[in-house]
């Protein structure tokens, strides 16, 4: 049963700490916090943050990976009306420093006990290790006395204040800080929990990074709002995941396509044709395009539907999600999220016809407040009526959305539109292919299609084999002009392929 929505994201714990204090809230290999212990940890962390010079409106940057300490610092900061800046410790030093400098962090905190990457960043920044009551050892960066807190409007609704600042991957330039409110995150958490019928009896696998929007709103807040138990993992590996799913009888697992691809590779290596998890009732993919071949292979391995969702950080993040009661046999991302409006338009902003691809615009409580310190970019993304431009191309069929590609990824070849997602879907259908990524390359007066393909380990597939396979399934203008075999794809922490890096290789 879901509790009434609270004003702040930090408020979701209190009702369960009072009614079910001994129920496990956060579980990891190093120990468990009940709802009472989590509530106590949040209160203790708030006292420590105040003593460390954190004020309402200050940006508190948390560099870490999934663990109980990360959750306590996040919720404690939000409860103080400070702005938690959530940063995955696996980012490079340059990326970490750019975010720190842009947000003007008052303090930078590092979850050193669980993350070697966070420890490296802490040492580089001259942080000191502090023993915090209830949390253990936390890396505490120097106090930045030169930054000013953001003003807090005491007359405004608390729910509309910034609850988290998440920086996008910045594949087209410097990262942008997405300001998400308490209202938008709790709206998403409640709706996601309702779609999956979460209850206090559920046990979720928390492997998606909580420094990203899905891990934050859908997994973490959705679990805590439901009184469920969340089993935290700082990083994914299929062996540990299999043991955890079996031993702890987990009921829900959300992952990126790359998560499930690793399961497939593990099963093939071990000669496993099926995995049996009697307690597991939902598996769902998000964070990157789900290809048909991956979906069907995962469903055969798990013996259950693999659901699919779609969103962007700016929308907290979910925009569409397949429904548990209506699993799809295709790669549709399902109907729009409850309470979210969508429209598909042409470049002239006029609506497209049914089943015609158009640019996807979104409006609803999930849309961000804006980009931090970037009013022009905010105005370019959100129009005067509150519609956010995803810059993704989609089509609508019988109330269900299909993502076709990104506007900026669109390749115009010989006057015809080529959507990279379509070419990738074909290449991914080859039995020797793990995944592929397609980009456009400018040539005189035209564009070429360039495909990067990651084959299965020890595969003997050749470029010629793949070119012949593509020729069987694609119109001539859609076929790659060049196919490059790569041992692995450059990906973000959520498993999304960084096409800007591939473009450097293509030249």
Phi and psi in degrees as a GROMACS rama.xvg file:
@    title "Ramachandran Plot"
@    xaxis  label "Phi"
@    yaxis  label "Psi"
@TYPE xy
-81.3851  139.323  UNK-2
-81.4523  162.732  UNK-3
-59.7032  145.439  UNK-4
-62.0249  138.024  UNK-5
-96.0969  171.311  UNK-6
-75.0511  -44.6809  UNK-7
-113.257  155.046  UNK-8
-64.4981  -25.9469  UNK-9
-71.5457  -14.3342  UNK-10
-80.243  -10.012  UNK-11
-68.7581  -20.4347  UNK-12
-81.3407  -38.1943  UNK-13
-54.4682  -47.7919  UNK-14
-58.6249  -38.0509  UNK-15
-77.6223  -29.855  UNK-16
-67.8576  -24.1922  UNK-17
-88.4314  -39.5117  UNK-18
-91.0863  -31.0907  UNK-19
-137.957  62.424  UNK-20
-62.1023  -27.4409  UNK-21
-97.2089  3.08383  UNK-22
-74.2472  137.23  UNK-23
-62.3859  130.032  UNK-24
-102.206  -53.2441  UNK-25
-126.919  126.5  UNK-26
-124.898  131.22  UNK-27
-144.612  173.351  UNK-28
-61.9585  -28.4212  UNK-29
-83.2102  -7.68814  UNK-30
153.198  -178.5  UNK-31
-130.897  142.107  UNK-32
-111.497  128.449  UNK-33
-76.5399  173.602  UNK-34
-63.0721  -35.4318  UNK-35
-64.3856  -43.8032  UNK-36
-67.6544  -37.1277  UNK-37
-64.5752  -43.8047  UNK-38
-60.0885  -41.9881  UNK-39
-66.2029  -40.323  UNK-40
-63.5353  -38.9901  UNK-41
-63.9268  -45.035  UNK-42
-63.1196  -44.9813  UNK-43
-64.3186  -36.8786  UNK-44
-68.9698  -35.244  UNK-45
-62.3152  -41.101  UNK-46
-61.9834  -43.0678  UNK-47
-65.0637  -41.4387  UNK-48
-62.6649  -42.8336  UNK-49
-59.7713  -45.1007  UNK-50
-64.7306  -25.4801  UNK-51
-86.3302  6.2483  UNK-52
92.42  11.965  UNK-53
-82.0812  129.959  UNK-54
-117.664  159.003  UNK-55
-55.1034  135.52  UNK-56
90.155  -12.0994  UNK-57
-73.6276  147.984  UNK-58
-89.9844  122.822  UNK-59
-110.442  107.953  UNK-60
-88.8921  125.643  UNK-61
-111.63  111.469  UNK-62
-101.393  111.555  UNK-63
-170.339  -171.211  UNK-64
-130.852  171.778  UNK-65
-57.0106  121.365  UNK-66
-168.13  169.112  UNK-67
-63.9911  -36.8206  UNK-68
-62.0104  -40.3411  UNK-69
-58.4194  -45.3759  UNK-70
-63.3998  -45.1715  UNK-71
-62.2962  -44.0549  UNK-72
-67.1269  -42.4213  UNK-73
-57.6157  -54.3212  UNK-74
-70.9379  -34.2135  UNK-75
-65.3393  -43.3331  UNK-76
-62.2937  -46.6545  UNK-77
-62.4222  -35.7542  UNK-78
-67.8779  -22.3103  UNK-79
-90.698  1.5111  UNK-80
65.4609  18.6429  UNK-81
-79.7447  167.977  UNK-82
-106.221  107.206  UNK-83
-68.5554  125.739  UNK-84
-104.437  108.113  UNK-85
-91.8927  119.641  UNK-86
-131.76  125.985  UNK-87
-71.5288  125.674  UNK-88
-63.5052  -14.211  UNK-89
-82.5509  -2.54631  UNK-90
-67.6855  159.04  UNK-91
-72.8245  164.687  UNK-92
-58.2018  -40.1202  UNK-93
-61.8112  -45.4131  UNK-94
-64.8411  -42.2817  UNK-95
-59.8394  -45.9439  UNK-96
-66.9182  -38.2199  UNK-97
-61.9542  -42.9862  UNK-98
-66.5889  -45.083  UNK-99
-57.0885  -46.0061  UNK-100
-70.78  -37.5748  UNK-101
-70.5008  -43.0001  UNK-102
-77.9102  -18.4692  UNK-103
67.0972  56.6404  UNK-104
-66.4327  131.581  UNK-105
-72.0434  -44.0376  UNK-106
-135.954  147.831  UNK-107
-116.866  126.339  UNK-108
-114.047  147.385  UNK-109
-131.576  129.343  UNK-110
-84.94  73.6468  UNK-111
-69.8836  -24.6411  UNK-112
-69.7362  -24.549  UNK-113
-113.635  -18.6749  UNK-114
-126.149  111.012  UNK-115
-59.7467  -33.4059  UNK-116
-66.0841  -43.1103  UNK-117
-62.6326  -37.8614  UNK-118
-62.5906  -42.1692  UNK-119
-61.6208  -44.4452  UNK-120
-65.6309  -38.873  UNK-121
-61.7824  -44.2047  UNK-122
-65.0153  -40.7952  UNK-123
-63.7411  -33.3699  UNK-124
-92.7528  2.4798  UNK-125
71.8431  30.4617  UNK-126
-74.3269  155.303  UNK-127
-110.513  148.736  UNK-128
-86.6011  127.388  UNK-129
-119.587  139.092  UNK-130
-86.4949  113.277  UNK-131
-105.231  128.815  UNK-132
-56.35  121.686  UNK-133
90.9519  -19.9761  UNK-134
-108.47  -28.9059  UNK-135
89.7834  -147.3  UNK-136
-85.3995  125.522  UNK-137
-128.137  136.822  UNK-138
-77.0189  125.62  UNK-139
-116.125  113.814  UNK-140
-76.5983  165.737  UNK-141
-60.0727  148.516  UNK-142
-72.491  126.137  UNK-143
-92.4633  102.837  UNK-144
-84.5327  -2.23629  UNK-145
-96.2774  1.54949  UNK-146
-103.228  150.704  UNK-147
-106.778  143.635  UNK-148
-71.0246  150.809  UNK-149
-69.2793  140.77  UNK-150
-65.7801  140.766  UNK-151
-103.366  119.24  UNK-152
-82.5109  103.714  UNK-153
-67.3593  -20.4727  UNK-154
-87.9232  -15.3271  UNK-155
-80.5819  159.321  UNK-156
-63.8635  130.681  UNK-157
-56.5281  -37.9778  UNK-158
-63.0277  -20.2762  UNK-159
-90.7455  -0.778112  UNK-160
-75.7175  160.04  UNK-161
-69.4532  127.508  UNK-162
-102.792  -25.8152  UNK-163
-159.696  146.736  UNK-164
-118.668  116.023  UNK-165
-120.629  127.733  UNK-166
-91.4118  131.779  UNK-167
-71.8058  165.625  UNK-168
-65.2067  -21.4181  UNK-169
67.8753  37.9631  UNK-170
-69.5611  -16.1217  UNK-171
-108.166  13.5318  UNK-172
155.203  -154.846  UNK-173
-66.3638  148.497  UNK-174
-60.549  148.239  UNK-175
-111.992  135.02  UNK-176
-86.2423  115.091  UNK-177
-91.457  120.301  UNK-178
-91.1413  112.081  UNK-179
-108.135  133.836  UNK-180
-88.2109  165.249  UNK-181
-58.5284  -42.4567  UNK-182
-60.7327  -47.0454  UNK-183
-65.9734  -41.2774  UNK-184
-68.8141  -40.47  UNK-185
-71.9587  -34.4683  UNK-186
-58.8641  -45.186  UNK-187
-68.1691  -42.0332  UNK-188
-62.0209  -45.5992  UNK-189
-66.5817  -43.2626  UNK-190
-66.152  -39.5971  UNK-191
-65.4495  -42.0498  UNK-192
-63.988  -38.5026  UNK-193
-67.6246  -42.3187  UNK-194
-57.4974  -38.077  UNK-195
-96.0317  4.21269  UNK-196
52.1021  45.902  UNK-197
-67.9432  142.249  UNK-198
-133.699  176.344  UNK-199
-65.1315  -16.0015  UNK-200
-83.0779  -9.53025  UNK-201
-77.0836  151.428  UNK-202
-130.356  112.591  UNK-203
-103.253  149.052  UNK-204
-92.2425  116.454  UNK-205
-99.2141  73.6234  UNK-206
-104.338  -23.0156  UNK-207
-67.7481  134.686  UNK-208
-59.0827  130.191  UNK-209
-75.6465  -6.48786  UNK-210
-79.3416  -3.20935  UNK-211
-117.533  160.585  UNK-212
-63.5305  -40.0384  UNK-213
-63.8623  -47.775  UNK-214
-62.5754  -32.8196  UNK-215
-75.0929  -58.8279  UNK-216
-83.3588  -51.7746  UNK-217
-71.3227  -48.9461  UNK-218
-83.5918  -60.9512  UNK-219
-67.2482  -61.0896  UNK-220
-68.3936  -34.8011  UNK-221
-62.0937  -38.4889  UNK-222
-67.7744  -50.1735  UNK-223
-66.718  -35.628  UNK-224
-64.0046  -29.3632  UNK-225
-90.4145  -6.93591  UNK-226
74.4015  18.1385  UNK-227
-82.1504  176.971  UNK-228
-108.253  131.176  UNK-229
-112.287  122.489  UNK-230
-96.8348  106.63  UNK-231
-84.9567  139.908  UNK-232
-137.657  125.929  UNK-233
-70.9374  -22.7536  UNK-234
-155.811  158.864  UNK-235
-100.946  133.025  UNK-236
-143.091  139.605  UNK-237
-64.5389  -29.7767  UNK-238
-66.7252  -50.2736  UNK-239
-62.6798  -40.9776  UNK-240
-61.8673  -42.6546  UNK-241
-62.3885  -44.7459  UNK-242
-63.4911  -40.2876  UNK-243
-67.3693  -43.7535  UNK-244
-60.0755  -39.7018  UNK-245
-74.7712  -52.0643  UNK-246
-68.0664  -42.4985  UNK-247
-92.7481  -1.29078  UNK-248
51.6135  54.3383  UNK-249
-67.6269  148.903  UNK-250
-107.586  -24.4574  UNK-251
-137.92  132.57  UNK-252
-133.472  119.651  UNK-253
-108.407  135.451  UNK-254
-149.86  170.849  UNK-255
-84.5702  162.443  UNK-256
-52.2143  -36.5017  UNK-257
-63.187  -32.3019  UNK-258
-60.2131  -49.2883  UNK-259
-73.3979  -29.5921  UNK-260
-62.8429  -39.4482  UNK-261
-64.0038  -37.0641  UNK-262
-60.4909  -42.8069  UNK-263
-63.3423  -43.0747  UNK-264
-65.0154  -41.5032  UNK-265
-60.6074  -46.5486  UNK-266
-63.7568  -39.6353  UNK-267
-65.7722  -42.4308  UNK-268
-62.8877  -38.536  UNK-269
-86.9461  -4.71477  UNK-270
70.4266  31.6463  UNK-271
-95.7373  126.901  UNK-272
-95.5492  -24.5888  UNK-273
-149.759  147.106  UNK-274
-115.91  133.225  UNK-275
-113.925  117.061  UNK-276
-128.529  90.2352  UNK-277
-56.5598  -31.9764  UNK-278
-82.0866  -20.4709  UNK-279
-70.4465  124.792  UNK-280
-117.099  -17.1374  UNK-281
-141.588  130.827  UNK-282
-125.464  138.574  UNK-283
-146.795  146.103  UNK-284
-114.795  144.73  UNK-285
-161.899  172.947  UNK-286
97.2899  -20.2848  UNK-287
-162.734  162.244  UNK-288
-59.6198  136.369  UNK-289
-98.6343  118.644  UNK-290
-87.7596  150.167  UNK-291
-59.4051  -39.3116  UNK-292
-66.2318  -39.0967  UNK-293
-65.6301  -45.7546  UNK-294
-58.074  -49.1534  UNK-295
-66.5227  -38.6086  UNK-296
-66.8249  -40.9603  UNK-297
-65.2489  -40.9293  UNK-298
-65.2348  -35.8881  UNK-299
-67.2473  -40.2804  UNK-300
-68.3258  -44.0048  UNK-301
-89.3088  -19.2578  UNK-302
70.6562  31.6033  UNK-303
-158.566  161.771  UNK-304
-66.259  142.629  UNK-305
-101.159  110.095  UNK-306
-77.4591  163.902  UNK-307
-135.947  138.275  UNK-308
-136.103  165.241  UNK-309
-144.974  141.071  UNK-310
-171.68  178.749  UNK-311
-136.923  154.007  UNK-312
-52.0774  -40.2477  UNK-313
-63.6401  -12.4773  UNK-314
-116.448  20.9577  UNK-315
72.1688  10.7367  UNK-316
-116.706  -6.80525  UNK-317
-73.6954  134.282  UNK-318
-114.94  -35.7428  UNK-319
-146.087  152.537  UNK-320
-156.892  131.868  UNK-321
-66.7288  151.592  UNK-322
-96.7781  143.45  UNK-323
-59.4546  -38.3226  UNK-324
-79.3528  -6.38216  UNK-325
-138.94  67.5396  UNK-326
-62.8037  149.963  UNK-327
-104.676  146.434  UNK-328
-93.1577  -9.83215  UNK-329
-106.822  -167.481  UNK-330
-102.392  25.804  UNK-331
-59.4816  148.391  UNK-332
-91.7088  6.62683  UNK-333
85.1821  -170.836  UNK-334
-74.2966  163.815  UNK-335
-58.2414  150.257  UNK-336
-61.021  139.309  UNK-337
-55.5886  128.578  UNK-338
89.7469  0.145085  UNK-339
-109.61  130.557  UNK-340
-93.0576  145.44  UNK-341
-133.381  156.394  UNK-342
-148.761  146.79  UNK-343
-114.037  125.286  UNK-344
-131.711  159.388  UNK-345
-81.9107  174.189  UNK-346
-56.0263  -27.2141  UNK-347
-86.3435  8.90097  UNK-348
72.7177  10.5595  UNK-349
-86.8067  147.593  UNK-350
-62.9318  148.142  UNK-351
-89.0995  164.887  UNK-352
-78.7963  163.707  UNK-353
-54.6255  134.491  UNK-354
71.9089  3.95399  UNK-355
-92.8163  141.084  UNK-356
-75.3217  140.955  UNK-357
-152.022  168.698  UNK-358
-73.7843  132.924  UNK-359
-90.5695  121.08  UNK-360
-113.679  147.422  UNK-361
-133.322  142.668  UNK-362
-141.966  137.346  UNK-363
164.137  -179.724  UNK-364
-64.4298  -14.6837  UNK-365
-82.8861  -12.9124  UNK-366
-72.0449  139.679  UNK-367
-59.6314  163.687  UNK-368
-74.5197  -25.7869  UNK-369
146.858  179.763  UNK-370
-88.5458  134.599  UNK-371
-66.7711  127.761  UNK-372
55.8153  34.9135  UNK-373
-145.058  67.3299  UNK-374
-62.6522  -34.718  UNK-375
-68.9461  -41.1996  UNK-376
-67.8084  -34.9074  UNK-377
-63.6343  -45.2422  UNK-378
-63.9746  -31.8372  UNK-379
-73.6306  -24.1092  UNK-380
-93.8884  -32.14  UNK-381
-123.041  123.397  UNK-382
-83.5821  -179.01  UNK-383
-65.0855  -21.3734  UNK-384
-94.6628  6.23191  UNK-385
88.5171  9.3697  UNK-386
-83.5973  130.361  UNK-387
-99.902  132.899  UNK-388
-91.806  109.971  UNK-389
-72.1702  -20.8347  UNK-390
61.6533  19.9782  UNK-391
-101.884  148.323  UNK-392
-99.2629  131.762  UNK-393
-143.31  163.975  UNK-394
-132.82  156.286  UNK-395
-117.346  125.173  UNK-396
-129.734  115.229  UNK-397
53.1668  40.8  UNK-398
84.3783  -0.421241  UNK-399
-113.702  137.492  UNK-400
-90.4331  147.114  UNK-401
-129.405  127.211  UNK-402
-82.6727  126.923  UNK-403
-96.2438  -35.0584  UNK-404
164.003  -172.412  UNK-405
-103.91  144.522  UNK-406
-54.6854  -45.9271  UNK-407
-72.3055  -18.8995  UNK-408
-87.6841  -10.2084  UNK-409
-57.8773  130.403  UNK-410
-106.972  126.476  UNK-411
-105.412  108.974  UNK-412
-121.646  122.203  UNK-413
56.2424  30.5628  UNK-414
84.6396  -2.07239  UNK-415
-105.509  146.796  UNK-416
-82.0589  129.109  UNK-417
-117.922  120.95  UNK-418
-95.0074  116.812  UNK-419
-51.4716  -36.3244  UNK-420
-60.2441  -34.4439  UNK-421
-69.3029  -43.8164  UNK-422
-65.9268  -40.3776  UNK-423
-62.3912  -39.7216  UNK-424
-61.782  -38.504  UNK-425
-66.9556  -50.4569  UNK-426
-61.9488  -37.6369  UNK-427
-67.9191  -16.96  UNK-428
-76.539  -12.1752  UNK-429
-69.8861  133.809  UNK-430
-63.3807  -16.735  UNK-431
-99.0933  6.14975  UNK-432
-105.72  129.931  UNK-433
-79.8342  -53.6369  UNK-434
-161.941  165.78  UNK-435
-140.575  163.296  UNK-436
-144.351  133.086  UNK-437
-118.814  133.79  UNK-438
-131.906  166.724  UNK-439
-100.532  148.102  UNK-440
-130.261  126.04  UNK-441
-72.3888  133.378  UNK-442
-128.011  174.129  UNK-443
-58.0873  110.249  UNK-444
74.4303  10.2792  UNK-445
-160.732  -177.308  UNK-446
-129.231  146.942  UNK-447
-106.394  157.244  UNK-448
-99.4029  121.231  UNK-449
-116.955  128.258  UNK-450
-115.701  131.495  UNK-451
-104.747  129.203  UNK-452
-126.648  128.376  UNK-453
-101.235  107.621  UNK-454
-80.6083  164.633  UNK-455
-61.3892  147.102  UNK-456
-55.1388  136.82  UNK-457
69.6077  9.75557  UNK-458
-71.7573  146.748  UNK-459
-101.65  9.92974  UNK-460
-61.7074  143.569  UNK-461
-114.393  167.739  UNK-462
-61.3854  -38.269  UNK-463
-62.33  -42.212  UNK-464
-58.4519  -44.9665  UNK-465
-70.0265  -36.9404  UNK-466
-64.268  -41.5973  UNK-467
-65.9811  -37.092  UNK-468
-65.8093  -43.5923  UNK-469
-63.2301  -37.5518  UNK-470
-64.7357  -28.4662  UNK-471
-73.9842  -23.5178  UNK-472
-119.41  -6.23147  UNK-473
-128.039  146.876  UNK-474
-63.0464  152.946  UNK-475
-51.8455  -40.2474  UNK-476
-72.8238  -14.5563  UNK-477
-93.0817  -10.7678  UNK-478
-74.583  139.664  UNK-479
-60.8397  135.613  UNK-480
-75.0724  -27.0352  UNK-481
-144.71  138.736  UNK-482
-121.693  125.287  UNK-483
-115.981  127.283  UNK-484
-87.3289  131.605  UNK-485
-129.247  144.702  UNK-486
-70.5764  -27.1158  UNK-487
-159.407  155.943  UNK-488
-95.3103  143.725  UNK-489
-71.7979  124.65  UNK-490
-131.473  156.637  UNK-491
-77.4315  171.062  UNK-492
-59.0629  -20.8298  UNK-493
-93.6391  5.09355  UNK-494
91.2529  8.88736  UNK-495
-84.7946  131.651  UNK-496
-66.5267  132.128  UNK-497
-89.1941  93.723  UNK-498
-69.1975  -22.9056  UNK-499
-62.8524  -34.4975  UNK-500
-69.1029  -38.571  UNK-501
-67.5774  -34.9046  UNK-502
-61.8815  -32.6759  UNK-503
-65.5691  -35.9638  UNK-504
-70.7878  -41.216  UNK-505
-67.0808  -29.7381  UNK-506
